Amino acid sequence: MLLIMAILASLNPFEFLGVQTPSFYQWACDNKFYSCLMTFFVSNAVESQLVSTGAFEIFLNDVPLWSKLQTGRIPQPPELFQIIESQLKLSFSNEQLSPPMDPPIVS
């Protein structure tokens, strides 16, 4: 979505990075309608292919937060944000409760 908005607004992120603009991006800016349609359909095809495999798992700090294989569905964004927020609060509170670690012993 950001790519489509950048193309429509004729924003060149490569200038901000101090890099020469690639020819494909220049072509996309010159042919806005076609490149935006192509980007939209290609990204939807890639997303559909990735989701159709059945493997969709989300991990945070090596802790599994969501598995499509276990639940049979993909989480809605508000649901996912709530799960992530809960996990971050839990990990933060565990850090507060854990005793301080001893410094390493150097011999």
All heavy atoms as an XYZ file, in Angstrom:
851
protein
N       0.819     -1.187      0.000
C       0.000      0.000      0.000
C       0.870      1.261      0.000
O       0.552      2.224     -0.675
C      -0.926     -0.037      1.222
C      -1.931      1.044      1.219
S      -2.978      0.911     -0.224
C      -4.522      1.286      0.443
N       1.957      1.216      0.769
C       2.853      2.370      0.801
C       3.505      2.601     -0.555
O       3.689      3.745     -0.968
C       3.921      2.186      1.875
C       3.445      2.280      3.316
C       4.578      1.941      4.264
C       2.898      3.655      3.610
N       3.832      1.507     -1.219
C       4.436      1.633     -2.542
C       3.474      2.298     -3.518
O       3.861      3.196     -4.273
C       4.866      0.260     -3.062
C       5.473      0.230     -4.458
C       6.748      1.059     -4.499
C       5.738     -1.193     -4.872
N       2.216      1.897     -3.488
C       1.211      2.494     -4.380
C       1.038      3.976     -4.065
O       0.974      4.810     -4.968
C      -0.126      1.732     -4.271
C       0.040      0.323     -4.857
C      -1.252      2.480     -4.987
C      -1.160     -0.566     -4.685
N       0.986      4.316     -2.777
C       0.833      5.735     -2.405
C       2.051      6.540     -2.830
O       1.920      7.677     -3.289
C       0.586      5.862     -0.901
C      -0.770      5.332     -0.502
S      -1.311      5.570      1.206
C       0.125      5.612      2.175
N       3.256      5.977     -2.691
C       4.465      6.689     -3.108
C       4.473      6.919     -4.614
O       4.848      7.994     -5.085
C       5.704      5.906     -2.684
N       4.031      5.916     -5.364
C       3.981      6.058     -6.827
C       2.965      7.120     -7.221
O       3.242      7.978     -8.056
C       3.666      4.707     -7.491
C       4.847      3.751     -7.336
C       3.321      4.891     -8.964
C       4.562      2.333     -7.755
N       1.767      7.076     -6.612
C       0.731      8.056     -6.952
C       1.138      9.477     -6.593
O       0.810     10.428     -7.293
C      -0.589      7.692     -6.267
C      -1.302      6.458     -6.819
C      -2.522      6.136     -5.967
C      -1.688      6.663     -8.272
N       1.862      9.630     -5.485
C       2.284     10.963     -5.054
C       3.596     11.388     -5.707
O       4.086     12.490     -5.447
C       2.433     10.990     -3.538
N       4.163     10.533     -6.537
C       5.452     10.783     -7.190
C       6.566     11.052     -6.184
O       7.455     11.861     -6.417
C       5.352     11.943     -8.185
O       4.477     11.604     -9.229
N       6.489     10.377     -5.037
C       7.552     10.486     -4.044
C       8.666      9.524     -4.423
O       8.410      8.393     -4.818
C       7.035     10.131     -2.652
C       6.004     11.083     -2.063
C       5.517     10.557     -0.720
C       6.606     12.454     -1.885
N       9.869      9.973     -4.276
C      11.013      9.136     -4.609
C      11.799      8.850     -3.330
O      12.606      9.669     -2.903
C      11.889      9.824     -5.641
C      12.962      8.907     -6.169
O      13.215      7.839     -5.623
N      13.614      9.330     -7.242
N      11.584      7.678     -2.707
C      12.300      7.372     -1.464
C      13.802      7.185     -1.683
O      14.579      7.312     -0.741
C      11.653      6.063     -0.998
C      11.067      5.455     -2.216
C      10.693      6.593     -3.102
N      14.201      6.922     -2.904
C      15.610      6.721     -3.187
C      16.406      8.013     -3.068
O      17.588      7.986     -2.721
C      15.780      6.089     -4.574
C      15.093      4.762     -4.686
C      13.861      4.657     -5.312
C      15.656      3.625     -4.144
C      13.215      3.435     -5.405
C      15.017      2.401     -4.230
C      13.798      2.302     -4.854
N      15.756      9.157     -3.325
C      16.425     10.444     -3.149
C      16.741     10.676     -1.678
O      17.790     11.207     -1.343
C      15.552     11.576     -3.684
C      15.453     11.618     -5.181
C      14.543     12.738     -5.675
O      13.938     13.439     -4.835
O      14.435     12.893     -6.897
N      15.817     10.288     -0.790
C      16.041     10.456      0.644
C      17.192      9.582      1.126
O      17.878      9.916      2.089
C      14.776     10.128      1.442
C      13.637     11.050      1.161
C      12.492     10.584      0.544
C      13.696     12.386      1.510
C      11.434     11.431      0.281
C      12.657     13.247      1.250
C      11.509     12.770      0.637
N      17.396      8.441      0.466
C      18.467      7.524      0.839
C      19.793      7.875      0.178
O      20.819      7.283      0.479
C      18.077      6.088      0.462
C      16.813      5.545      1.124
C      16.450      4.190      0.533
C      17.009      5.445      2.624
N      19.748      8.840     -0.745
C      20.958      9.247     -1.445
C      21.429      8.223     -2.464
O      22.621      8.107     -2.723
N      20.476      7.476     -3.008
C      20.786      6.426     -3.978
C      20.140      6.801     -5.316
O      19.101      7.451     -5.349
C      20.219      5.067     -3.488
C      20.552      3.957     -4.454
C      20.722      4.744     -2.100
N      20.764      6.364     -6.393
C      20.198      6.629     -7.709
C      18.873      5.882     -7.863
O      18.744      4.731     -7.457
C      21.168      6.193     -8.798
C      20.678      6.500    -10.191
C      21.686      6.076    -11.241
O      22.757      5.566    -10.930
N      21.324      6.274    -12.502
N      17.892      6.545     -8.451
C      16.575      5.947     -8.646
C      16.658      4.815     -9.658
O      17.127      5.016    -10.774
C      15.573      7.002     -9.153
O      15.554      8.088     -8.240
C      14.178      6.414     -9.295
N      16.195      3.601     -9.261
C      16.200      2.486    -10.215
C      15.250      2.750    -11.376
O      14.244      3.457    -11.238
C      15.705      1.296     -9.382
C      15.844      1.701     -7.963
C      15.756      3.190     -7.936
N      15.554      2.161    -12.504
C      14.753      2.408    -13.712
C      13.327      1.872    -13.553
O      12.385      2.468    -14.083
C      15.416      1.800    -14.932
O      15.569      0.407    -14.751
N      13.142      0.760    -12.802
C      11.784      0.232    -12.641
C      10.913      1.208    -11.860
O       9.726      1.350    -12.146
C      11.794     -1.149    -11.962
C      12.006     -1.110    -10.475
C      10.932     -0.979     -9.613
C      13.274     -1.212     -9.941
C      11.114     -0.939     -8.240
C      13.467     -1.174     -8.574
C      12.385     -1.035     -7.711
N      11.491      1.916    -10.883
C      10.693      2.861    -10.109
C      10.368      4.095    -10.943
O       9.267      4.639    -10.852
C      11.415      3.262     -8.817
C      10.512      4.021     -7.876
C       9.584      3.350     -7.093
C      10.561      5.411     -7.796
C       8.732      4.034     -6.245
C       9.712      6.099     -6.951
C       8.800      5.414     -6.181
O       7.940      6.093     -5.349
N      11.312      4.529    -11.749
C      11.056      5.661    -12.643
C       9.954      5.301    -13.632
O       9.055      6.095    -13.892
C      12.335      6.067    -13.388
C      12.170      7.304    -14.215
C      11.799      8.511    -13.374
O      12.388      8.759    -12.330
N      10.794      9.256    -13.814
N       9.994      4.061    -14.168
C       8.943      3.596    -15.080
C       7.595      3.578    -14.361
O       6.576      3.979    -14.927
C       9.280      2.198    -15.593
C       8.193      1.614    -16.429
C       8.007      1.766    -17.775
C       7.097      0.809    -15.971
N       6.880      1.101    -18.174
C       6.292      0.506    -17.083
C       6.721      0.322    -14.731
C       5.148     -0.260    -16.985
C       5.582     -0.441    -14.629
C       4.799     -0.728    -15.755
N       7.575      3.111    -13.093
C       6.330      3.045    -12.328
C       5.748      4.439    -12.123
O       4.531      4.635    -12.225
C       6.555      2.360    -10.986
N       6.593      5.417    -11.851
C       6.101      6.792    -11.674
C       5.600      7.383    -12.990
O       4.671      8.186    -12.983
C       7.196      7.665    -11.074
S       7.519      7.310     -9.339
N       6.208      6.996    -14.089
C       5.771      7.494    -15.394
C       4.477      6.824    -15.856
O       3.728      7.404    -16.637
C       6.861      7.260    -16.452
C       8.093      8.110    -16.198
O       7.983      9.114    -15.462
O       9.169      7.754    -16.719
N       4.217      5.616    -15.411
C       3.027      4.847    -15.796
C       2.233      4.477    -14.537
O       2.085      3.311    -14.189
C       3.446      3.576    -16.540
C       4.228      3.887    -17.782
O       3.675      4.351    -18.758
N       5.526      3.654    -17.734
N       1.729      5.501    -13.856
C       1.085      5.323    -12.554
C      -0.065      4.323    -12.557
O      -0.122      3.438    -11.716
C       0.577      6.667    -12.034
C       1.650      7.624    -11.613
C       1.019      8.903    -11.144
C       1.906      9.970    -10.683
N       3.280      9.971    -10.945
N      -0.969      4.469    -13.482
C      -2.167      3.620    -13.491
C      -1.792      2.147    -13.643
O      -2.201      1.300    -12.846
C      -3.122      4.054    -14.601
C      -4.394      3.266    -14.641
C      -5.380      3.475    -13.685
C      -4.604      2.301    -15.622
C      -6.554      2.741    -13.709
C      -5.776      1.555    -15.650
C      -6.753      1.777    -14.689
N      -1.003      1.852    -14.647
C      -0.630      0.474    -14.920
C       0.207     -0.110    -13.781
O      -0.022     -1.240    -13.340
C       0.141      0.385    -16.238
C       0.538     -1.022    -16.596
C      -0.418     -1.945    -17.005
C       1.860     -1.433    -16.507
C      -0.057     -3.245    -17.321
C       2.228     -2.725    -16.828
C       1.258     -3.625    -17.225
O       1.618     -4.909    -17.532
N       1.174      0.657    -13.276
C       2.048      0.132    -12.232
C       1.296     -0.071    -10.914
O       1.561     -1.042    -10.194
C       3.253      1.046    -12.017
O       2.840      2.322    -11.586
N       0.342      0.795    -10.600
C      -0.443      0.615     -9.368
C      -1.346     -0.608     -9.473
O      -1.459     -1.390     -8.514
C      -1.262      1.860     -9.058
S      -0.255      3.236     -8.479
N      -1.981     -0.803    -10.612
C      -2.802     -2.008    -10.804
C      -1.947     -3.268    -10.722
O      -2.324     -4.248    -10.080
C      -3.531     -1.957    -12.145
C      -4.784     -1.103    -12.208
C      -5.347     -1.106    -13.630
C      -5.817     -1.597    -11.234
N      -0.791     -3.229    -11.373
C       0.089     -4.383    -11.363
C       0.576     -4.678     -9.940
O       0.572     -5.833     -9.502
C       1.290     -4.136    -12.278
C       2.213     -5.312    -12.399
S       3.573     -5.006    -13.541
C       4.479     -3.751    -12.670
N       0.964     -3.663     -9.204
C       1.418     -3.839     -7.822
C       0.314     -4.408     -6.954
O       0.541     -5.324     -6.154
C       1.907     -2.497     -7.245
O       2.948     -1.985     -8.072
C       2.407     -2.646     -5.830
N      -0.894     -3.901     -7.116
C      -2.031     -4.372     -6.329
C      -2.308     -5.854     -6.601
O      -2.426     -6.656     -5.668
C      -3.273     -3.530     -6.651
C      -4.513     -3.987     -5.949
C      -4.702     -3.718     -4.608
C      -5.480     -4.699     -6.636
C      -5.853     -4.147     -3.955
C      -6.628     -5.130     -5.997
C      -6.810     -4.850     -4.648
N      -2.399     -6.233     -7.872
C      -2.728     -7.616     -8.205
C      -1.602     -8.590     -7.862
O      -1.857     -9.696     -7.387
C      -3.134     -7.746     -9.670
C      -4.491     -7.169     -9.953
C      -4.647     -6.131    -10.843
C      -5.606     -7.659     -9.295
C      -5.903     -5.593    -11.090
C      -6.870     -7.124     -9.537
C      -7.012     -6.088    -10.434
N      -0.372     -8.184     -8.069
C       0.755     -9.063     -7.727
C       0.837     -9.260     -6.220
O       1.029    -10.382     -5.735
C       2.074     -8.516     -8.301
C       3.276     -9.235     -7.721
C       2.076     -8.618     -9.811
N       0.664     -8.196     -5.447
C       0.725     -8.337     -3.983
C      -0.421     -9.196     -3.469
O      -0.237     -9.992     -2.538
C       0.742     -6.970     -3.299
O      -0.442     -6.265     -3.581
N      -1.616     -9.071     -4.059
C      -2.726     -9.933     -3.656
C      -2.464    -11.390     -4.020
O      -2.817    -12.291     -3.248
C      -4.037     -9.467     -4.286
C      -4.641     -8.305     -3.542
O      -4.374     -8.106     -2.371
N      -5.446     -7.526     -4.232
N      -1.863    -11.637     -5.158
C      -1.547    -13.010     -5.547
C      -0.522    -13.622     -4.605
O      -0.650    -14.782     -4.187
C      -1.032    -13.041     -6.988
N       0.490    -12.850     -4.241
C       1.508    -13.341     -3.307
C       0.888    -13.609     -1.943
O       1.134    -14.652     -1.329
C       2.677    -12.336     -3.200
C       3.615    -12.687     -2.054
C       3.437    -12.269     -4.508
N       0.057    -12.693     -1.467
C      -0.604    -12.876     -0.175
C      -1.490    -14.121     -0.185
O      -1.459    -14.927      0.749
C      -1.452    -11.658      0.173
C      -2.213    -11.811      1.473
C      -3.185    -10.677      1.729
O      -3.376     -9.831      0.838
O      -3.768    -10.657      2.823
N      -2.251    -14.309     -1.238
C      -3.124    -15.484     -1.336
C      -2.321    -16.770     -1.326
O      -2.708    -17.755     -0.687
C      -3.964    -15.415     -2.605
O      -4.830    -14.321     -2.564
N      -1.214    -16.780     -2.032
C      -0.368    -17.974     -2.073
C       0.219    -18.273     -0.700
O       0.250    -19.421     -0.276
C       0.749    -17.797     -3.099
C       1.618    -19.010     -3.265
C       0.849    -20.212     -3.780
O      -0.100    -20.083     -4.526
N       1.268    -21.390     -3.373
N       0.667    -17.240      0.008
C       1.255    -17.451      1.326
C       0.212    -17.931      2.331
O       0.480    -18.808      3.149
C       1.918    -16.167      1.824
C       3.175    -15.741      1.082
C       3.636    -14.386      1.565
C       4.276    -16.773      1.236
N      -0.980    -17.366      2.276
C      -2.031    -17.734      3.223
C      -2.576    -19.122      2.917
O      -2.921    -19.878      3.816
C      -3.150    -16.672      3.205
C      -4.345    -17.123      4.001
C      -2.626    -15.360      3.759
N      -2.623    -19.497      1.641
C      -3.210    -20.784      1.278
C      -2.359    -21.971      1.712
O      -2.842    -23.092      1.741
C      -3.457    -20.852     -0.227
O      -2.233    -20.917     -0.919
N      -1.101    -21.744      2.061
C      -0.257    -22.850      2.492
C      -0.670    -23.374      3.856
O      -0.332    -24.491      4.216
C       1.225    -22.425      2.555
O       1.369    -21.402      3.527
C       1.720    -21.969      1.201
N      -1.391    -22.578      4.627
C      -1.836    -23.004      5.947
C      -0.844    -22.672      7.031
O      -1.160    -22.749      8.208
N       0.359    -22.310      6.667
C       1.382    -21.989      7.663
C       1.416    -20.484      7.884
O       1.868    -19.737      7.032
C       2.738    -22.487      7.204
N       0.888    -20.061      8.997
C       0.915    -18.645      9.359
C       1.099    -18.587     10.861
O       0.185    -18.870     11.630
C      -0.396    -17.946      8.957
C      -0.415    -16.485      9.307
C       0.221    -15.559      8.498
C      -1.058    -16.041     10.445
C       0.211    -14.217      8.821
C      -1.073    -14.698     10.769
C      -0.441    -13.785      9.956
N       2.313    -18.293     11.293
C       2.618    -18.258     12.710
C       3.307    -16.954     13.049
O       4.088    -16.430     12.253
C       3.488    -19.450     13.092
C       2.771    -20.765     12.869
C       3.561    -21.961     13.322
O       4.793    -21.863     13.406
O       2.926    -22.991     13.594
N       3.004    -16.449     14.238
C       3.583    -15.206     14.703
C       4.313    -15.489     16.007
O       3.747    -16.079     16.930
C       2.508    -14.132     14.921
C       1.772    -13.863     13.614
C       3.120    -12.856     15.474
C       0.585    -12.971     13.757
N       5.574    -15.060     16.055
C       6.394    -15.230     17.247
C       6.865    -13.862     17.720
O       7.130    -12.981     16.908
C       7.626    -16.085     16.937
C       7.315    -17.531     16.719
C       6.882    -17.988     15.494
C       7.473    -18.436     17.745
C       6.601    -19.318     15.280
C       7.202    -19.772     17.548
C       6.759    -20.217     16.315
N       6.981    -13.708     19.038
C       7.531    -12.497     19.636
C       8.530    -12.949     20.686
O       8.154    -13.605     21.669
C       6.427    -11.638     20.264
C       6.875    -10.364     20.952
C       7.481     -9.397     19.942
C       5.730     -9.706     21.682
N       9.793    -12.627     20.484
C      10.866    -13.054     21.396
C      10.859    -14.567     21.572
O      10.928    -15.079     22.688
C      10.754    -12.352     22.746
C      10.942    -10.861     22.632
O      11.641    -10.393     21.745
N      10.316    -10.103     23.508
N      10.741    -15.281     20.485
C      10.738    -16.751     20.469
C       9.553    -17.364     21.207
O       9.574    -18.540     21.547
C      12.050    -17.312     21.035
C      13.244    -16.951     20.173
O      13.064    -16.832     18.946
O      14.346    -16.792     20.718
N       8.523    -16.583     21.487
C       7.300    -17.084     22.119
C       6.213    -17.108     21.054
O       5.935    -16.081     20.434
C       6.868    -16.176     23.303
C       5.554    -16.634     23.892
C       7.951    -16.134     24.362
N       5.588    -18.268     20.811
C       4.522    -18.304     19.799
C       3.292    -17.537     20.270
O       2.784    -17.763     21.357
C       4.226    -19.798     19.650
C       4.729    -20.430     20.897
C       5.834    -19.570     21.416
N       2.853    -16.583     19.444
C       1.663    -15.795     19.767
C       0.434    -16.300     19.027
O      -0.672    -16.237     19.537
C       1.877    -14.321     19.418
C       2.971    -13.587     20.172
C       3.011    -12.133     19.718
C       2.777    -13.684     21.656
N       0.633    -16.784     17.791
C      -0.506    -17.213     16.983
C      -0.068    -18.295     16.008
O       1.004    -18.221     15.435
C      -1.076    -16.039     16.195
C      -2.366    -16.392     15.534
C      -2.541    -16.957     14.298
C      -3.665    -16.256     16.082
N      -3.868    -17.155     14.058
C      -4.591    -16.730     15.146
C      -4.147    -15.762     17.291
C      -5.944    -16.736     15.355
C      -5.493    -15.753     17.512
C      -6.396    -16.228     16.551
N      -0.901    -19.276     15.828
C      -0.650    -20.329     14.838
C      -1.946    -20.621     14.097
O      -2.927    -21.046     14.703
C      -0.134    -21.596     15.513
O      -0.063    -22.644     14.566
N      -1.920    -20.405     12.796
C      -3.104    -20.716     11.987
C      -3.339    -22.217     11.946
O      -4.481    -22.676     11.855
C      -2.941    -20.179     10.567
C      -4.164    -20.441      9.708
C      -3.979    -19.955      8.305
C      -5.216    -20.315      7.506
N      -4.925    -20.907      6.243
N      -2.272    -22.990     12.055
C      -2.415    -24.443     12.051
C      -3.201    -24.922     13.272
O      -3.956    -25.883     13.195
C      -1.039    -25.110     12.010
C      -0.211    -24.822     10.753
C       1.177    -25.407     10.894
C      -0.902    -25.345      9.520
N      -3.042    -24.240     14.421
C      -3.763    -24.636     15.633
C      -5.170    -24.052     15.691
O      -6.096    -24.715     16.117
C      -2.989    -24.199     16.878
C      -1.703    -24.971     17.075
C      -0.919    -24.469     18.269
O      -1.207    -23.416     18.828
N       0.098    -25.226     18.654
N      -5.321    -22.795     15.259
C      -6.621    -22.127     15.379
C      -7.481    -22.301     14.135
O      -8.700    -22.157     14.210
C      -6.443    -20.622     15.639
O      -5.737    -20.042     14.544
C      -5.692    -20.374     16.936
N      -6.853    -22.529     12.992
C      -7.601    -22.690     11.753
C      -8.007    -21.382     11.099
O      -8.778    -21.372     10.142
N      -7.489    -20.268     11.593
C      -7.848    -18.975     11.007
C      -6.715    -17.974     11.219
O      -5.795    -18.216     11.991
C      -9.142    -18.436     11.595
C      -9.063    -18.123     13.072
C     -10.418    -17.690     13.631
N     -10.295    -17.286     15.014
C      -9.999    -16.071     15.432
N      -9.789    -15.111     14.560
N      -9.916    -15.793     16.713
N      -6.814    -16.858     10.530
C      -5.857    -15.770     10.675
C      -6.468    -14.741     11.625
O      -7.657    -14.441     11.534
C      -5.550    -15.143      9.299
C      -4.853    -16.184      8.431
C      -4.705    -13.902      9.438
C      -4.550    -15.726      7.045
N      -5.687    -14.171     12.546
C      -6.257    -13.217     13.500
C      -6.648    -11.906     12.841
O      -6.037    -11.476     11.860
C      -5.125    -13.001     14.508
C      -3.884    -13.236     13.716
C      -4.249    -14.320     12.741
N      -7.680    -11.283     13.374
C      -8.058     -9.948     12.945
C      -7.052     -8.959     13.546
O      -6.507     -9.210     14.625
C      -9.472     -9.606     13.420
C     -10.538    -10.488     12.808
C     -10.616    -10.291     11.308
O     -10.572     -9.173     10.814
N     -10.715    -11.386     10.573
N      -6.780     -7.838     12.881
C      -5.780     -6.902     13.400
C      -5.998     -6.470     14.858
O      -5.041     -6.502     15.639
C      -5.863     -5.716     12.429
C      -6.289     -6.351     11.147
C      -7.245     -7.448     11.546
N      -7.218     -6.084     15.283
C      -7.375     -5.691     16.691
C      -7.053     -6.841     17.654
O      -6.450     -6.629     18.705
C      -8.847     -5.291     16.811
C      -9.294     -4.994     15.436
C      -8.464     -5.860     14.538
N      -7.422     -8.037     17.260
C      -7.142     -9.215     18.081
C      -5.630     -9.437     18.186
O      -5.099     -9.703     19.267
C      -7.814    -10.425     17.438
C      -7.669    -11.718     18.173
C      -8.375    -12.859     17.447
O      -8.660    -12.744     16.231
O      -8.634    -13.859     18.117
N      -4.939     -9.305     17.080
C      -3.496     -9.484     17.065
C      -2.801     -8.413     17.901
O      -1.882     -8.709     18.665
C      -2.986     -9.467     15.632
C      -1.495     -9.669     15.444
C      -1.053    -11.011     16.016
C      -1.144     -9.575     13.977
N      -3.250     -7.158     17.766
C      -2.654     -6.083     18.562
C      -2.840     -6.328     20.050
O      -1.938     -6.077     20.855
C      -3.246     -4.721     18.176
C      -2.928     -4.310     16.760
C      -3.834     -3.565     16.032
C      -1.742     -4.665     16.147
C      -3.553     -3.179     14.731
C      -1.455     -4.291     14.844
C      -2.370     -3.539     14.144
N      -4.007     -6.835     20.440
C      -4.270     -7.126     21.847
C      -3.355     -8.247     22.350
O      -2.820     -8.173     23.453
C      -5.729     -7.512     22.041
C      -6.094     -7.777     23.489
C      -7.546     -8.180     23.643
O      -8.219     -8.494     22.667
N      -8.019     -8.166     24.868
N      -3.162     -9.281     21.546
C      -2.279    -10.389     21.930
C      -0.844     -9.890     22.104
O      -0.170    -10.229     23.086
C      -2.341    -11.517     20.880
C      -3.720    -12.170     20.898
C      -1.258    -12.553     21.130
C      -3.964    -13.113     19.730
N      -0.370     -9.084     21.172
C       0.990     -8.554     21.252
C       1.144     -7.658     22.471
O       2.130     -7.750     23.209
C       1.360     -7.806     19.957
C       1.456     -8.791     18.794
C       2.661     -7.035     20.117
C       1.612     -8.152     17.438
N       0.159     -6.787     22.710
C       0.215     -5.897     23.864
C       0.241     -6.695     25.166
O       1.029     -6.398     26.070
C      -0.982     -4.946     23.849
C      -0.959     -3.940     24.966
C      -2.141     -2.980     24.896
O      -2.992     -3.126     23.987
O      -2.220     -2.107     25.758
N      -0.582     -7.723     25.268
C      -0.603     -8.559     26.468
C       0.739     -9.249     26.682
O       1.237     -9.315     27.806
C      -1.705     -9.614     26.372
O      -2.961     -9.021     26.259
N       1.323     -9.754     25.611
C       2.614    -10.437     25.718
C       3.709     -9.468     26.136
O       4.565     -9.803     26.953
C       2.972    -11.116     24.397
C       4.264    -11.884     24.437
C       4.229    -13.043     25.424
O       3.205    -13.661     25.633
N       5.357    -13.322     26.025
N       3.687     -8.251     25.583
C       4.692     -7.255     25.960
C       4.542     -6.857     27.418
O       5.538     -6.699     28.130
C       4.598     -6.033     25.046
C       5.064     -6.249     23.612
C       4.798     -5.005     22.779
C       6.536     -6.627     23.567
N       3.307     -6.692     27.887
C       3.086     -6.365     29.299
C       3.561     -7.495     30.194
O       4.175     -7.268     31.232
C       1.602     -6.082     29.556
C       1.142     -4.749     29.063
C      -0.330     -4.542     29.370
C      -0.822     -3.214     28.839
N      -2.260     -3.020     29.091
N       3.273     -8.730     29.797
C       3.681     -9.893     30.574
C       5.201     -9.994     30.638
O       5.768    -10.206     31.700
C       3.089    -11.167     29.974
C       3.422    -12.471     30.683
C       2.844    -12.461     32.092
C       2.882    -13.642     29.902
N       5.860     -9.824     29.517
C       7.324     -9.922     29.515
C       7.943     -8.774     30.300
O       8.941     -8.961     30.988
C       7.872     -9.963     28.094
O       7.619     -8.762     27.420
N       7.336     -7.581     30.240
C       7.849     -6.448     31.002
C       7.680     -6.690     32.492
O       8.579     -6.432     33.275
C       7.140     -5.150     30.587
C       7.653     -3.940     31.327
C       8.895     -3.424     31.032
C       6.893     -3.330     32.311
C       9.384     -2.321     31.710
C       7.364     -2.230     32.988
C       8.610     -1.720     32.692
N       6.538     -7.227     32.908
C       6.317     -7.488     34.337
C       7.223     -8.609     34.821
O       7.693     -8.578     35.954
C       4.852     -7.820     34.606
O       4.492     -9.036     34.002
N       7.507     -9.607     33.989
C       8.437    -10.673     34.373
C       9.854    -10.143     34.547
O      10.587    -10.598     35.409
C       8.432    -11.805     33.348
C       7.184    -12.647     33.447
O       6.479    -12.617     34.449
N       6.906    -13.400     32.395
N      10.237     -9.175     33.726
C      11.555     -8.566     33.873
C      11.647     -7.797     35.184
O      12.682     -7.785     35.832
C      11.851     -7.633     32.700
C      12.116     -8.340     31.408
C      12.307     -7.377     30.254
O      12.357     -6.153     30.496
O      12.399     -7.851     29.114
N      10.558     -7.166     35.582
C      10.542     -6.402     36.828
C      10.614     -7.316     38.039
O      11.190     -6.966     39.050
C       9.277     -5.531     36.906
C       9.180     -4.477     35.836
C      10.234     -3.405     35.982
O      10.637     -3.072     37.077
N      10.695     -2.874     34.864
N      10.008     -8.514     37.956
C       9.939     -9.431     39.086
C      11.166    -10.318     39.202
O      11.451    -10.831     40.274
C       8.693    -10.321     38.968
C       7.352     -9.596     39.053
C       6.215    -10.586     38.825
C       7.200     -8.891     40.389
N      11.884    -10.529     38.121
C      13.021    -11.437     38.169
C      14.163    -10.798     38.954
O      14.393     -9.600     38.877
C      13.477    -11.805     36.772
O      13.918    -10.654     36.097
N      14.876    -11.618     39.745
C      15.989    -11.066     40.528
C      17.119    -10.651     39.608
O      17.284    -11.196     38.513
C      16.405    -12.239     41.418
C      15.916    -13.446     40.716
C      14.701    -13.028     39.944
N      17.900     -9.682     40.035
C      19.001     -9.240     39.188
C      20.019    -10.358     39.010
O      20.255    -11.154     39.912
C      19.600     -8.046     39.930
C      19.093     -8.144     41.323
C      17.818     -8.943     41.284
N      20.593    -10.400     37.847
C      21.576    -11.436     37.557
C      22.905    -11.049     38.174
O      23.262     -9.873     38.266
C      21.721    -11.608     36.049
C      20.484    -12.126     35.375
S      20.667    -12.292     33.596
C      22.049    -13.380     33.474
N      23.657    -12.062     38.616
C      24.984    -11.819     39.157
C      25.904    -11.435     38.012
O      25.788    -11.950     36.899
C      25.520    -13.072     39.846
C      24.728    -13.412     41.093
O      24.216    -12.472     41.735
O      24.617    -14.614     41.428
N      26.838    -10.553     38.294
C      27.781    -10.208     37.233
C      28.653    -11.408     36.892
O      28.890    -12.266     37.731
C      28.604     -9.067     37.831
C      28.413     -9.167     39.302
C      27.093     -9.837     39.528
N      29.149    -11.473     35.668
C      29.987    -12.609     35.300
C      31.292    -12.591     36.099
O      31.808    -11.537     36.449
C      30.234    -12.400     33.807
C      29.902    -10.991     33.531
C      28.933    -10.545     34.592
N      31.753    -13.779     36.400
C      32.999    -13.910     37.152
C      34.141    -14.001     36.157
O      34.151    -14.837     35.271
C      32.970    -15.168     38.036
C      31.826    -15.057     39.042
C      34.295    -15.383     38.732
C      31.590    -16.307     39.837
N      35.085    -13.118     36.318
C      36.253    -13.078     35.436
C      37.433    -13.628     36.214
O      37.741    -13.160     37.300
C      36.537    -11.636     34.959
C      37.760    -11.608     34.069
C      35.319    -11.063     34.279
N      38.070    -14.621     35.673
C      39.232    -15.180     36.390
C      40.517    -14.938     35.659
O      40.595    -14.576     34.552
C      39.050    -16.671     36.609
O      38.728    -17.336     35.407
